[in-house]
Amino acid sequence: MARIVVVHGIAQQFKGPHTLLASVAPALRDGVTAALGAAGPVLSDNAIECAFYGDAFVRPGTRATALPAYDEADVEPDYESELLLEWWLEAARAYPQVLGPDAKSRGVAGYMAARPLTRPLVRRALNALTHAPYFAQVAEPLLIFGLKQVRRYFNDPGLRERIQAAVARAIGADTRVLVAHSLGSVAAYELLCNEALREAHPEWQISTLITLGSPLGLRGLIFDRLIPAPHQGNGIWPPGIQRWTNIADAGDIVALVKQLAPRFGPEVKDHEIHNGVEMHSVSRYLTAPITGRAIAEAFPGASS
């Protein structure tokens, strides 16, 4: 089994583990090379694997050719509208061209009472996000489907279990590093903390967790819904993990809380980077030298 397992984020349901690996593996190697050059570990074709769970969000045995034509009427109240509001407010904070709910103040402060968003505000939020980097490249139905995937993860116990089981299948006795992006960082974190899964896999020896563009620190919608639940406001440290590096783009709207150390402990090493207009792109995160260095540190003085 692979020594490094990469866990993808939302909106990958039309792909598969091999399709993802074709882009993820070169980006990951480039990150290691950018950090250490020839001094970095040699990562063979068998050293990297992608855990794939995207098919959990589509009908079993199928790959839909098109998404439903979602619009503002399909954004459900409460969880989906609240998460959309968080993205909207963060986009307004990070990007001057994005008008927030209160156009005069650009919506950065004093608008949390808008929950749940009314349909006109949902429409405004969707329109506003088209002016934010990365989201401007995402079709509206896909953006709404992303909201639904996050909601379903936290509200459908069976789906949550299937996703974690899919990640677990990619992990073997040789796996030392989990690199997890976006919603995948939530699944990876909960898997590492899942006592039943750990007891079922005594061969696991994962020591390094690297989270990229992670929403784990968002209170209410993400952090407070984790399993196991935070204790006295602090997230549980994943058993067996010796190094946890968290990397977030300064303008990443999905990684709403850029630093995880205040939530999970000072042992988390937080780093802020800049991915350009593709601020939430997994490839941009993987090619960053700080990501490559974090990966290489799991294999000191060794080739893999």
Secondary structure, 3 states (H helix, E strand, C coil): CCCEEEECCCCCCCCCHHHHHHHHHHHHHHHHHHHHHHHCCCCCHHHEEEECCHHHHCCCCCCCCCCCCCCHHHCCCCHHHHHHHHHHHHHHHHCCCCCCCCCCCCCCCCCHHHCCCCHHHHHHHHHHHCCCCCHHHCCHHHHHHHHHHHHHHHHCHHHHHHHHHHHHHCCCCCCCEEEEECHHHHHHHHHHHCHHHHHHCCCCCCCEEEEECCCCCCCCCCHHHCCCCCECCECCCCCCCCEEEEEEECCCCCCCCCCCHHHHCCCEEEEEECCCCCCCCHHHHHHCHHHHHHHHCCCCCCCC
